[in-house]
Amino acid sequence: MNPTSKKNVLIGLTVVVSICILYWGIEYLKGINLLKPANFYYAKFEKVNGLTVASPVTVNGFKVGQVREITYDYDTNQISVELSFEKG
């Protein structure tokens, strides 16, 4: 390989690693740990006033998970909420 090719490969790897670190950092700041396994559940609601992505899911005051995604289901006119719960 000539020096220009090595430089291009190094730049490409640096960009890919930087994008991965940026993605992981953003998810971490949202409270989502990509390295910890989780179970995912879906629930449908008529109203979800005040519910946002990354809101904690609590049981008896203890955080057991969080809201991952909120979408509107046009077929049933309901809101579909994806919840993640840490395994264990």
PyMOL Python script that loads the backbone (N, CA, C, O; Angstrom):
from pymol import cmd

cmd.read_pdbstr("""\
ATOM      1  N   MET A   1       0.834  -1.180   0.000  1.00  0.00           N
ATOM      2  CA  MET A   1       0.000   0.000   0.000  1.00  0.00           C
ATOM      3  C   MET A   1       0.879   1.243   0.000  1.00  0.00           C
ATOM      4  O   MET A   1       1.913   1.303   0.665  1.00  0.00           O
ATOM      5  N   ASN A   2       0.442   2.211  -0.750  1.00  0.00           N
ATOM      6  CA  ASN A   2       1.204   3.460  -0.751  1.00  0.00           C
ATOM      7  C   ASN A   2       0.737   4.340   0.419  1.00  0.00           C
ATOM      8  O   ASN A   2      -0.314   4.079   1.005  1.00  0.00           O
ATOM      9  N   PRO A   3       1.498   5.362   0.756  1.00  0.00           N
ATOM     10  CA  PRO A   3       1.173   6.196   1.924  1.00  0.00           C
ATOM     11  C   PRO A   3      -0.196   6.864   1.841  1.00  0.00           C
ATOM     12  O   PRO A   3      -0.850   7.059   2.866  1.00  0.00           O
ATOM     13  N   THR A   4      -0.640   7.218   0.626  1.00  0.00           N
ATOM     14  CA  THR A   4      -1.947   7.853   0.479  1.00  0.00           C
ATOM     15  C   THR A   4      -3.067   6.882   0.835  1.00  0.00           C
ATOM     16  O   THR A   4      -4.033   7.271   1.492  1.00  0.00           O
ATOM     17  N   SER A   5      -2.952   5.627   0.412  1.00  0.00           N
ATOM     18  CA  SER A   5      -3.963   4.621   0.725  1.00  0.00           C
ATOM     19  C   SER A   5      -4.025   4.357   2.224  1.00  0.00           C
ATOM     20  O   SER A   5      -5.112   4.248   2.792  1.00  0.00           O
ATOM     21  N   LYS A   6      -2.870   4.254   2.864  1.00  0.00           N
ATOM     22  CA  LYS A   6      -2.834   4.037   4.312  1.00  0.00           C
ATOM     23  C   LYS A   6      -3.499   5.194   5.048  1.00  0.00           C
ATOM     24  O   LYS A   6      -4.220   4.996   6.026  1.00  0.00           O
ATOM     25  N   LYS A   7      -3.245   6.401   4.561  1.00  0.00           N
ATOM     26  CA  LYS A   7      -3.830   7.583   5.191  1.00  0.00           C
ATOM     27  C   LYS A   7      -5.351   7.567   5.037  1.00  0.00           C
ATOM     28  O   LYS A   7      -6.073   7.887   5.981  1.00  0.00           O
ATOM     29  N   ASN A   8      -5.842   7.194   3.844  1.00  0.00           N
ATOM     30  CA  ASN A   8      -7.284   7.137   3.613  1.00  0.00           C
ATOM     31  C   ASN A   8      -7.949   6.074   4.483  1.00  0.00           C
ATOM     32  O   ASN A   8      -9.037   6.299   5.012  1.00  0.00           O
ATOM     33  N   VAL A   9      -7.304   4.917   4.634  1.00  0.00           N
ATOM     34  CA  VAL A   9      -7.851   3.856   5.483  1.00  0.00           C
ATOM     35  C   VAL A   9      -7.902   4.330   6.934  1.00  0.00           C
ATOM     36  O   VAL A   9      -8.895   4.104   7.625  1.00  0.00           O
ATOM     37  N   LEU A  10      -6.858   4.973   7.390  1.00  0.00           N
ATOM     38  CA  LEU A  10      -6.808   5.480   8.760  1.00  0.00           C
ATOM     39  C   LEU A  10      -7.894   6.525   8.996  1.00  0.00           C
ATOM     40  O   LEU A  10      -8.543   6.522  10.042  1.00  0.00           O
ATOM     41  N   ILE A  11      -8.090   7.411   8.039  1.00  0.00           N
ATOM     42  CA  ILE A  11      -9.142   8.429   8.156  1.00  0.00           C
ATOM     43  C   ILE A  11     -10.513   7.761   8.188  1.00  0.00           C
ATOM     44  O   ILE A  11     -11.365   8.138   8.993  1.00  0.00           O
ATOM     45  N   GLY A  12     -10.734   6.778   7.326  1.00  0.00           N
ATOM     46  CA  GLY A  12     -12.012   6.064   7.306  1.00  0.00           C
ATOM     47  C   GLY A  12     -12.305   5.362   8.619  1.00  0.00           C
ATOM     48  O   GLY A  12     -13.417   5.450   9.138  1.00  0.00           O
ATOM     49  N   LEU A  13     -11.310   4.664   9.160  1.00  0.00           N
ATOM     50  CA  LEU A  13     -11.495   3.982  10.444  1.00  0.00           C
ATOM     51  C   LEU A  13     -11.772   4.973  11.569  1.00  0.00           C
ATOM     52  O   LEU A  13     -12.600   4.717  12.444  1.00  0.00           O
ATOM     53  N   THR A  14     -11.078   6.097  11.540  1.00  0.00           N
ATOM     54  CA  THR A  14     -11.294   7.123  12.558  1.00  0.00           C
ATOM     55  C   THR A  14     -12.717   7.662  12.496  1.00  0.00           C
ATOM     56  O   THR A  14     -13.346   7.876  13.533  1.00  0.00           O
ATOM     57  N   VAL A  15     -13.224   7.882  11.297  1.00  0.00           N
ATOM     58  CA  VAL A  15     -14.591   8.386  11.132  1.00  0.00           C
ATOM     59  C   VAL A  15     -15.601   7.360  11.643  1.00  0.00           C
ATOM     60  O   VAL A  15     -16.534   7.721  12.360  1.00  0.00           O
ATOM     61  N   VAL A  16     -15.429   6.092  11.286  1.00  0.00           N
ATOM     62  CA  VAL A  16     -16.360   5.047  11.715  1.00  0.00           C
ATOM     63  C   VAL A  16     -16.356   4.911  13.238  1.00  0.00           C
ATOM     64  O   VAL A  16     -17.418   4.841  13.856  1.00  0.00           O
ATOM     65  N   VAL A  17     -15.184   4.874  13.837  1.00  0.00           N
ATOM     66  CA  VAL A  17     -15.084   4.766  15.299  1.00  0.00           C
ATOM     67  C   VAL A  17     -15.703   5.993  15.964  1.00  0.00           C
ATOM     68  O   VAL A  17     -16.384   5.867  16.981  1.00  0.00           O
ATOM     69  N   SER A  18     -15.474   7.169  15.405  1.00  0.00           N
ATOM     70  CA  SER A  18     -16.040   8.397  15.969  1.00  0.00           C
ATOM     71  C   SER A  18     -17.559   8.380  15.924  1.00  0.00           C
ATOM     72  O   SER A  18     -18.210   8.795  16.882  1.00  0.00           O
ATOM     73  N   ILE A  19     -18.131   7.907  14.826  1.00  0.00           N
ATOM     74  CA  ILE A  19     -19.588   7.828  14.709  1.00  0.00           C
ATOM     75  C   ILE A  19     -20.148   6.842  15.723  1.00  0.00           C
ATOM     76  O   ILE A  19     -21.177   7.114  16.341  1.00  0.00           O
ATOM     77  N   CYS A  20     -19.492   5.707  15.905  1.00  0.00           N
ATOM     78  CA  CYS A  20     -19.943   4.712  16.892  1.00  0.00           C
ATOM     79  C   CYS A  20     -19.897   5.285  18.305  1.00  0.00           C
ATOM     80  O   CYS A  20     -20.833   5.097  19.083  1.00  0.00           O
ATOM     81  N   ILE A  21     -18.827   5.973  18.635  1.00  0.00           N
ATOM     82  CA  ILE A  21     -18.702   6.571  19.970  1.00  0.00           C
ATOM     83  C   ILE A  21     -19.751   7.661  20.167  1.00  0.00           C
ATOM     84  O   ILE A  21     -20.323   7.773  21.250  1.00  0.00           O
ATOM     85  N   LEU A  22     -20.008   8.457  19.150  1.00  0.00           N
ATOM     86  CA  LEU A  22     -21.022   9.501  19.233  1.00  0.00           C
ATOM     87  C   LEU A  22     -22.403   8.898  19.460  1.00  0.00           C
ATOM     88  O   LEU A  22     -23.155   9.377  20.308  1.00  0.00           O
ATOM     89  N   TYR A  23     -22.746   7.847  18.708  1.00  0.00           N
ATOM     90  CA  TYR A  23     -24.042   7.182  18.867  1.00  0.00           C
ATOM     91  C   TYR A  23     -24.183   6.617  20.281  1.00  0.00           C
ATOM     92  O   TYR A  23     -25.207   6.815  20.933  1.00  0.00           O
ATOM     93  N   TRP A  24     -23.147   5.911  20.752  1.00  0.00           N
ATOM     94  CA  TRP A  24     -23.186   5.331  22.090  1.00  0.00           C
ATOM     95  C   TRP A  24     -23.322   6.430  23.145  1.00  0.00           C
ATOM     96  O   TRP A  24     -24.071   6.274  24.110  1.00  0.00           O
ATOM     97  N   GLY A  25     -22.608   7.530  22.966  1.00  0.00           N
ATOM     98  CA  GLY A  25     -22.667   8.636  23.918  1.00  0.00           C
ATOM     99  C   GLY A  25     -24.040   9.272  23.993  1.00  0.00           C
ATOM    100  O   GLY A  25     -24.520   9.592  25.081  1.00  0.00           O
ATOM    101  N   ILE A  26     -24.677   9.458  22.848  1.00  0.00           N
ATOM    102  CA  ILE A  26     -26.021  10.039  22.833  1.00  0.00           C
ATOM    103  C   ILE A  26     -27.005   9.108  23.523  1.00  0.00           C
ATOM    104  O   ILE A  26     -27.824   9.557  24.325  1.00  0.00           O
ATOM    105  N   GLU A  27     -26.935   7.817  23.223  1.00  0.00           N
ATOM    106  CA  GLU A  27     -27.820   6.850  23.874  1.00  0.00           C
ATOM    107  C   GLU A  27     -27.561   6.806  25.378  1.00  0.00           C
ATOM    108  O   GLU A  27     -28.503   6.700  26.164  1.00  0.00           O
ATOM    109  N   TYR A  28     -26.307   6.886  25.781  1.00  0.00           N
ATOM    110  CA  TYR A  28     -25.954   6.869  27.199  1.00  0.00           C
ATOM    111  C   TYR A  28     -26.528   8.091  27.911  1.00  0.00           C
ATOM    112  O   TYR A  28     -27.033   7.978  29.028  1.00  0.00           O
ATOM    113  N   LEU A  29     -26.453   9.255  27.274  1.00  0.00           N
ATOM    114  CA  LEU A  29     -27.001  10.465  27.877  1.00  0.00           C
ATOM    115  C   LEU A  29     -28.517  10.399  27.995  1.00  0.00           C
ATOM    116  O   LEU A  29     -29.095  11.024  28.884  1.00  0.00           O
ATOM    117  N   LYS A  30     -29.171   9.649  27.107  1.00  0.00           N
ATOM    118  CA  LYS A  30     -30.614   9.452  27.207  1.00  0.00           C
ATOM    119  C   LYS A  30     -30.964   8.419  28.272  1.00  0.00           C
ATOM    120  O   LYS A  30     -32.140   8.201  28.562  1.00  0.00           O
ATOM    121  N   GLY A  31     -29.951   7.786  28.853  1.00  0.00           N
ATOM    122  CA  GLY A  31     -30.198   6.788  29.889  1.00  0.00           C
ATOM    123  C   GLY A  31     -30.318   5.383  29.355  1.00  0.00           C
ATOM    124  O   GLY A  31     -30.772   4.489  30.071  1.00  0.00           O
ATOM    125  N   ILE A  32     -29.922   5.163  28.116  1.00  0.00           N
ATOM    126  CA  ILE A  32     -30.016   3.845  27.493  1.00  0.00           C
ATOM    127  C   ILE A  32     -28.623   3.241  27.440  1.00  0.00           C
ATOM    128  O   ILE A  32     -27.730   3.778  26.785  1.00  0.00           O
ATOM    129  N   ASN A  33     -28.442   2.132  28.125  1.00  0.00           N
ATOM    130  CA  ASN A  33     -27.148   1.463  28.130  1.00  0.00           C
ATOM    131  C   ASN A  33     -27.164   0.373  27.069  1.00  0.00           C
ATOM    132  O   ASN A  33     -27.847  -0.639  27.229  1.00  0.00           O
ATOM    133  N   LEU A  34     -26.423   0.569  25.994  1.00  0.00           N
ATOM    134  CA  LEU A  34     -26.411  -0.382  24.885  1.00  0.00           C
ATOM    135  C   LEU A  34     -25.692  -1.674  25.230  1.00  0.00           C
ATOM    136  O   LEU A  34     -25.862  -2.679  24.539  1.00  0.00           O
ATOM    137  N   LEU A  35     -24.897  -1.665  26.282  1.00  0.00           N
ATOM    138  CA  LEU A  35     -24.116  -2.843  26.637  1.00  0.00           C
ATOM    139  C   LEU A  35     -24.842  -3.759  27.621  1.00  0.00           C
ATOM    140  O   LEU A  35     -24.367  -4.860  27.899  1.00  0.00           O
ATOM    141  N   LYS A  36     -25.978  -3.324  28.148  1.00  0.00           N
ATOM    142  CA  LYS A  36     -26.713  -4.114  29.132  1.00  0.00           C
ATOM    143  C   LYS A  36     -27.940  -4.724  28.448  1.00  0.00           C
ATOM    144  O   LYS A  36     -28.701  -4.002  27.805  1.00  0.00           O
ATOM    145  N   PRO A  37     -28.146  -6.043  28.577  1.00  0.00           N
ATOM    146  CA  PRO A  37     -29.291  -6.675  27.925  1.00  0.00           C
ATOM    147  C   PRO A  37     -30.616  -6.214  28.540  1.00  0.00           C
ATOM    148  O   PRO A  37     -30.694  -5.916  29.732  1.00  0.00           O
ATOM    149  N   ALA A  38     -31.644  -6.164  27.709  1.00  0.00           N
ATOM    150  CA  ALA A  38     -32.951  -5.704  28.173  1.00  0.00           C
ATOM    151  C   ALA A  38     -34.055  -6.494  27.484  1.00  0.00           C
ATOM    152  O   ALA A  38     -33.865  -7.043  26.399  1.00  0.00           O
ATOM    153  N   ASN A  39     -35.208  -6.538  28.135  1.00  0.00           N
ATOM    154  CA  ASN A  39     -36.422  -7.104  27.548  1.00  0.00           C
ATOM    155  C   ASN A  39     -37.272  -5.943  27.050  1.00  0.00           C
ATOM    156  O   ASN A  39     -37.330  -4.891  27.686  1.00  0.00           O
ATOM    157  N   PHE A  40     -37.930  -6.137  25.909  1.00  0.00           N
ATOM    158  CA  PHE A  40     -38.760  -5.088  25.336  1.00  0.00           C
ATOM    159  C   PHE A  40     -40.216  -5.527  25.332  1.00  0.00           C
ATOM    160  O   PHE A  40     -40.532  -6.663  24.981  1.00  0.00           O
ATOM    161  N   TYR A  41     -41.098  -4.615  25.726  1.00  0.00           N
ATOM    162  CA  TYR A  41     -42.532  -4.865  25.748  1.00  0.00           C
ATOM    163  C   TYR A  41     -43.229  -3.704  25.068  1.00  0.00           C
ATOM    164  O   TYR A  41     -42.702  -2.593  25.003  1.00  0.00           O
ATOM    165  N   TYR A  42     -44.419  -3.977  24.564  1.00  0.00           N
ATOM    166  CA  TYR A  42     -45.207  -2.956  23.889  1.00  0.00           C
ATOM    167  C   TYR A  42     -46.559  -2.847  24.573  1.00  0.00           C
ATOM    168  O   TYR A  42     -47.172  -3.855  24.923  1.00  0.00           O
ATOM    169  N   ALA A  43     -47.018  -1.621  24.759  1.00  0.00           N
ATOM    170  CA  ALA A  43     -48.316  -1.375  25.381  1.00  0.00           C
ATOM    171  C   ALA A  43     -49.048  -0.343  24.538  1.00  0.00           C
ATOM    172  O   ALA A  43     -48.431   0.515  23.908  1.00  0.00           O
ATOM    173  N   LYS A  44     -50.377  -0.438  24.537  1.00  0.00           N
ATOM    174  CA  LYS A  44     -51.194   0.516  23.781  1.00  0.00           C
ATOM    175  C   LYS A  44     -52.044   1.301  24.759  1.00  0.00           C
ATOM    176  O   LYS A  44     -52.600   0.749  25.709  1.00  0.00           O
ATOM    177  N   PHE A  45     -52.138   2.607  24.510  1.00  0.00           N
ATOM    178  CA  PHE A  45     -52.873   3.501  25.389  1.00  0.00           C
ATOM    179  C   PHE A  45     -53.764   4.417  24.559  1.00  0.00           C
ATOM    180  O   PHE A  45     -53.510   4.661  23.379  1.00  0.00           O
ATOM    181  N   GLU A  46     -54.822   4.921  25.209  1.00  0.00           N
ATOM    182  CA  GLU A  46     -55.677   5.929  24.586  1.00  0.00           C
ATOM    183  C   GLU A  46     -55.043   7.318  24.752  1.00  0.00           C
ATOM    184  O   GLU A  46     -55.038   8.126  23.824  1.00  0.00           O
ATOM    185  N   LYS A  47     -54.509   7.575  25.952  1.00  0.00           N
ATOM    186  CA  LYS A  47     -53.901   8.872  26.258  1.00  0.00           C
ATOM    187  C   LYS A  47     -52.564   8.640  26.946  1.00  0.00           C
ATOM    188  O   LYS A  47     -52.428   7.725  27.758  1.00  0.00           O
ATOM    189  N   VAL A  48     -51.587   9.461  26.623  1.00  0.00           N
ATOM    190  CA  VAL A  48     -50.269   9.375  27.271  1.00  0.00           C
ATOM    191  C   VAL A  48     -49.780  10.781  27.620  1.00  0.00           C
ATOM    192  O   VAL A  48     -48.644  11.141  27.310  1.00  0.00           O
ATOM    193  N   ASN A  49     -50.624  11.558  28.253  1.00  0.00           N
ATOM    194  CA  ASN A  49     -50.254  12.932  28.606  1.00  0.00           C
ATOM    195  C   ASN A  49     -49.006  12.946  29.480  1.00  0.00           C
ATOM    196  O   ASN A  49     -48.957  12.276  30.512  1.00  0.00           O
ATOM    197  N   GLY A  50     -48.007  13.704  29.069  1.00  0.00           N
ATOM    198  CA  GLY A  50     -46.789  13.865  29.846  1.00  0.00           C
ATOM    199  C   GLY A  50     -45.759  12.765  29.658  1.00  0.00           C
ATOM    200  O   GLY A  50     -44.657  12.862  30.198  1.00  0.00           O
ATOM    201  N   LEU A  51     -46.088  11.726  28.909  1.00  0.00           N
ATOM    202  CA  LEU A  51     -45.142  10.631  28.691  1.00  0.00           C
ATOM    203  C   LEU A  51     -44.199  11.000  27.551  1.00  0.00           C
ATOM    204  O   LEU A  51     -44.642  11.445  26.492  1.00  0.00           O
ATOM    205  N   THR A  52     -42.905  10.816  27.766  1.00  0.00           N
ATOM    206  CA  THR A  52     -41.914  11.118  26.738  1.00  0.00           C
ATOM    207  C   THR A  52     -40.935   9.963  26.619  1.00  0.00           C
ATOM    208  O   THR A  52     -40.846   9.109  27.501  1.00  0.00           O
ATOM    209  N   VAL A  53     -40.206   9.951  25.518  1.00  0.00           N
ATOM    210  CA  VAL A  53     -39.148   8.959  25.335  1.00  0.00           C
ATOM    211  C   VAL A  53     -38.116   9.172  26.438  1.00  0.00           C
ATOM    212  O   VAL A  53     -37.776  10.309  26.765  1.00  0.00           O
ATOM    213  N   ALA A  54     -37.626   8.088  27.002  1.00  0.00           N
ATOM    214  CA  ALA A  54     -36.652   8.057  28.100  1.00  0.00           C
ATOM    215  C   ALA A  54     -37.285   8.332  29.456  1.00  0.00           C
ATOM    216  O   ALA A  54     -36.570   8.471  30.449  1.00  0.00           O
ATOM    217  N   SER A  55     -38.634   8.414  29.522  1.00  0.00           N
ATOM    218  CA  SER A  55     -39.288   8.523  30.826  1.00  0.00           C
ATOM    219  C   SER A  55     -39.085   7.232  31.594  1.00  0.00           C
ATOM    220  O   SER A  55     -39.114   6.155  30.998  1.00  0.00           O
ATOM    221  N   PRO A  56     -38.879   7.311  32.904  1.00  0.00           N
ATOM    222  CA  PRO A  56     -38.685   6.083  33.675  1.00  0.00           C
ATOM    223  C   PRO A  56     -39.993   5.326  33.859  1.00  0.00           C
ATOM    224  O   PRO A  56     -41.065   5.925  33.952  1.00  0.00           O
ATOM    225  N   VAL A  57     -39.891   4.006  33.910  1.00  0.00           N
ATOM    226  CA  VAL A  57     -41.014   3.139  34.257  1.00  0.00           C
ATOM    227  C   VAL A  57     -40.754   2.686  35.683  1.00  0.00           C
ATOM    228  O   VAL A  57     -39.718   2.085  35.969  1.00  0.00           O
ATOM    229  N   THR A  58     -41.694   2.975  36.581  1.00  0.00           N
ATOM    230  CA  THR A  58     -41.485   2.646  37.989  1.00  0.00           C
ATOM    231  C   THR A  58     -42.551   1.687  38.491  1.00  0.00           C
ATOM    232  O   THR A  58     -43.689   1.696  38.022  1.00  0.00           O
ATOM    233  N   VAL A  59     -42.162   0.862  39.453  1.00  0.00           N
ATOM    234  CA  VAL A  59     -43.074  -0.030  40.165  1.00  0.00           C
ATOM    235  C   VAL A  59     -42.823   0.192  41.647  1.00  0.00           C
ATOM    236  O   VAL A  59     -41.715  -0.025  42.137  1.00  0.00           O
ATOM    237  N   ASN A  60     -43.859   0.628  42.359  1.00  0.00           N
ATOM    238  CA  ASN A  60     -43.739   0.940  43.792  1.00  0.00           C
ATOM    239  C   ASN A  60     -42.592   1.909  44.070  1.00  0.00           C
ATOM    240  O   ASN A  60     -41.920   1.799  45.095  1.00  0.00           O
ATOM    241  N   GLY A  61     -42.370   2.850  43.168  1.00  0.00           N
ATOM    242  CA  GLY A  61     -41.348   3.864  43.358  1.00  0.00           C
ATOM    243  C   GLY A  61     -39.954   3.487  42.898  1.00  0.00           C
ATOM    244  O   GLY A  61     -39.046   4.317  42.947  1.00  0.00           O
ATOM    245  N   PHE A  62     -39.763   2.252  42.451  1.00  0.00           N
ATOM    246  CA  PHE A  62     -38.448   1.805  41.983  1.00  0.00           C
ATOM    247  C   PHE A  62     -38.409   1.802  40.463  1.00  0.00           C
ATOM    248  O   PHE A  62     -39.327   1.306  39.810  1.00  0.00           O
ATOM    249  N   LYS A  63     -37.344   2.358  39.905  1.00  0.00           N
ATOM    250  CA  LYS A  63     -37.198   2.369  38.452  1.00  0.00           C
ATOM    251  C   LYS A  63     -36.869   0.964  37.973  1.00  0.00           C
ATOM    252  O   LYS A  63     -35.891   0.359  38.411  1.00  0.00           O
ATOM    253  N   VAL A  64     -37.703   0.450  37.063  1.00  0.00           N
ATOM    254  CA  VAL A  64     -37.487  -0.893  36.520  1.00  0.00           C
ATOM    255  C   VAL A  64     -37.221  -0.866  35.021  1.00  0.00           C
ATOM    256  O   VAL A  64     -36.864  -1.889  34.436  1.00  0.00           O
ATOM    257  N   GLY A  65     -37.390   0.277  34.404  1.00  0.00           N
ATOM    258  CA  GLY A  65     -37.170   0.373  32.964  1.00  0.00           C
ATOM    259  C   GLY A  65     -37.412   1.787  32.489  1.00  0.00           C
ATOM    260  O   GLY A  65     -37.455   2.733  33.276  1.00  0.00           O
ATOM    261  N   GLN A  66     -37.571   1.909  31.170  1.00  0.00           N
ATOM    262  CA  GLN A  66     -37.846   3.225  30.610  1.00  0.00           C
ATOM    263  C   GLN A  66     -38.550   3.109  29.272  1.00  0.00           C
ATOM    264  O   GLN A  66     -38.561   2.053  28.641  1.00  0.00           O
ATOM    265  N   VAL A  67     -39.138   4.224  28.855  1.00  0.00           N
ATOM    266  CA  VAL A  67     -39.843   4.308  27.579  1.00  0.00           C
ATOM    267  C   VAL A  67     -38.810   4.466  26.477  1.00  0.00           C
ATOM    268  O   VAL A  67     -37.969   5.364  26.532  1.00  0.00           O
ATOM    269  N   ARG A  68     -38.870   3.593  25.473  1.00  0.00           N
ATOM    270  CA  ARG A  68     -37.908   3.651  24.364  1.00  0.00           C
ATOM    271  C   ARG A  68     -38.473   4.397  23.155  1.00  0.00           C
ATOM    272  O   ARG A  68     -37.757   5.143  22.487  1.00  0.00           O
ATOM    273  N   GLU A  69     -39.760   4.191  22.882  1.00  0.00           N
ATOM    274  CA  GLU A  69     -40.330   4.788  21.666  1.00  0.00           C
ATOM    275  C   GLU A  69     -41.827   4.972  21.849  1.00  0.00           C
ATOM    276  O   GLU A  69     -42.487   4.164  22.501  1.00  0.00           O
ATOM    277  N   ILE A  70     -42.360   6.049  21.266  1.00  0.00           N
ATOM    278  CA  ILE A  70     -43.798   6.308  21.287  1.00  0.00           C
ATOM    279  C   ILE A  70     -44.236   6.542  19.852  1.00  0.00           C
ATOM    280  O   ILE A  70     -43.708   7.421  19.170  1.00  0.00           O
ATOM    281  N   THR A  71     -45.212   5.747  19.389  1.00  0.00           N
ATOM    282  CA  THR A  71     -45.726   5.902  18.028  1.00  0.00           C
ATOM    283  C   THR A  71     -47.247   5.873  18.053  1.00  0.00           C
ATOM    284  O   THR A  71     -47.857   5.304  18.959  1.00  0.00           O
ATOM    285  N   TYR A  72     -47.846   6.491  17.050  1.00  0.00           N
ATOM    286  CA  TYR A  72     -49.302   6.495  16.923  1.00  0.00           C
ATOM    287  C   TYR A  72     -49.707   5.417  15.937  1.00  0.00           C
ATOM    288  O   TYR A  72     -49.186   5.358  14.823  1.00  0.00           O
ATOM    289  N   ASP A  73     -50.639   4.561  16.346  1.00  0.00           N
ATOM    290  CA  ASP A  73     -51.138   3.482  15.497  1.00  0.00           C
ATOM    291  C   ASP A  73     -52.430   3.958  14.831  1.00  0.00           C
ATOM    292  O   ASP A  73     -53.473   4.043  15.480  1.00  0.00           O
ATOM    293  N   TYR A  74     -52.358   4.265  13.545  1.00  0.00           N
ATOM    294  CA  TYR A  74     -53.507   4.811  12.830  1.00  0.00           C
ATOM    295  C   TYR A  74     -54.618   3.784  12.640  1.00  0.00           C
ATOM    296  O   TYR A  74     -55.779   4.164  12.493  1.00  0.00           O
ATOM    297  N   ASP A  75     -54.292   2.499  12.641  1.00  0.00           N
ATOM    298  CA  ASP A  75     -55.310   1.464  12.456  1.00  0.00           C
ATOM    299  C   ASP A  75     -56.253   1.383  13.645  1.00  0.00           C
ATOM    300  O   ASP A  75     -57.461   1.222  13.466  1.00  0.00           O
ATOM    301  N   THR A  76     -55.723   1.492  14.851  1.00  0.00           N
ATOM    302  CA  THR A  76     -56.543   1.351  16.058  1.00  0.00           C
ATOM    303  C   THR A  76     -56.781   2.679  16.768  1.00  0.00           C
ATOM    304  O   THR A  76     -57.479   2.720  17.781  1.00  0.00           O
ATOM    305  N   ASN A  77     -56.211   3.764  16.249  1.00  0.00           N
ATOM    306  CA  ASN A  77     -56.300   5.087  16.875  1.00  0.00           C
ATOM    307  C   ASN A  77     -55.807   5.069  18.313  1.00  0.00           C
ATOM    308  O   ASN A  77     -56.393   5.706  19.189  1.00  0.00           O
ATOM    309  N   GLN A  78     -54.733   4.339  18.549  1.00  0.00           N
ATOM    310  CA  GLN A  78     -54.132   4.264  19.874  1.00  0.00           C
ATOM    311  C   GLN A  78     -52.650   4.613  19.781  1.00  0.00           C
ATOM    312  O   GLN A  78     -52.053   4.612  18.705  1.00  0.00           O
ATOM    313  N   ILE A  79     -52.086   4.907  20.934  1.00  0.00           N
ATOM    314  CA  ILE A  79     -50.659   5.196  21.009  1.00  0.00           C
ATOM    315  C   ILE A  79     -49.941   3.931  21.442  1.00  0.00           C
ATOM    316  O   ILE A  79     -50.291   3.325  22.454  1.00  0.00           O
ATOM    317  N   SER A  80     -48.935   3.534  20.673  1.00  0.00           N
ATOM    318  CA  SER A  80     -48.136   2.353  20.989  1.00  0.00           C
ATOM    319  C   SER A  80     -46.846   2.816  21.662  1.00  0.00           C
ATOM    320  O   SER A  80     -46.137   3.681  21.147  1.00  0.00           O
ATOM    321  N   VAL A  81     -46.553   2.222  22.824  1.00  0.00           N
ATOM    322  CA  VAL A  81     -45.379   2.609  23.602  1.00  0.00           C
ATOM    323  C   VAL A  81     -44.460   1.403  23.739  1.00  0.00           C
ATOM    324  O   VAL A  81     -44.886   0.338  24.188  1.00  0.00           O
ATOM    325  N   GLU A  82     -43.195   1.572  23.349  1.00  0.00           N
ATOM    326  CA  GLU A  82     -42.200   0.516  23.523  1.00  0.00           C
ATOM    327  C   GLU A  82     -41.485   0.756  24.848  1.00  0.00           C
ATOM    328  O   GLU A  82     -40.943   1.835  25.087  1.00  0.00           O
ATOM    329  N   LEU A  83     -41.489  -0.266  25.707  1.00  0.00           N
ATOM    330  CA  LEU A  83     -40.868  -0.183  27.025  1.00  0.00           C
ATOM    331  C   LEU A  83     -39.699  -1.144  27.093  1.00  0.00           C
ATOM    332  O   LEU A  83     -39.774  -2.252  26.561  1.00  0.00           O
ATOM    333  N   SER A  84     -38.623  -0.737  27.740  1.00  0.00           N
ATOM    334  CA  SER A  84     -37.492  -1.647  27.938  1.00  0.00           C
ATOM    335  C   SER A  84     -37.285  -1.845  29.432  1.00  0.00           C
ATOM    336  O   SER A  84     -37.317  -0.896  30.216  1.00  0.00           O
ATOM    337  N   PHE A  85     -37.070  -3.103  29.806  1.00  0.00           N
ATOM    338  CA  PHE A  85     -36.823  -3.471  31.193  1.00  0.00           C
ATOM    339  C   PHE A  85     -35.493  -4.196  31.260  1.00  0.00           C
ATOM    340  O   PHE A  85     -35.230  -5.099  30.465  1.00  0.00           O
ATOM    341  N   GLU A  86     -34.658  -3.804  32.205  1.00  0.00           N
ATOM    342  CA  GLU A  86     -33.360  -4.454  32.359  1.00  0.00           C
ATOM    343  C   GLU A  86     -33.552  -5.897  32.799  1.00  0.00           C
ATOM    344  O   GLU A  86     -34.389  -6.188  33.654  1.00  0.00           O
ATOM    345  N   LYS A  87     -32.776  -6.794  32.213  1.00  0.00           N
ATOM    346  CA  LYS A  87     -32.855  -8.203  32.602  1.00  0.00           C
ATOM    347  C   LYS A  87     -32.233  -8.380  33.976  1.00  0.00           C
ATOM    348  O   LYS A  87     -31.246  -7.735  34.329  1.00  0.00           O
ATOM    349  N   GLY A  88     -32.847  -9.280  34.739  1.00  0.00           N
ATOM    350  CA  GLY A  88     -32.248  -9.597  36.033  1.00  0.00           C
ATOM    351  C   GLY A  88     -32.976  -9.111  37.183  1.00  0.00           C
ATOM    352  O   GLY A  88     -32.553  -9.327  38.319  1.00  0.00           O
TER     353      GLY A  88
END
""", "prot")
cmd.dss("prot")
cmd.show_as("cartoon", "prot")
cmd.util.cbc("prot")
cmd.orient("prot")
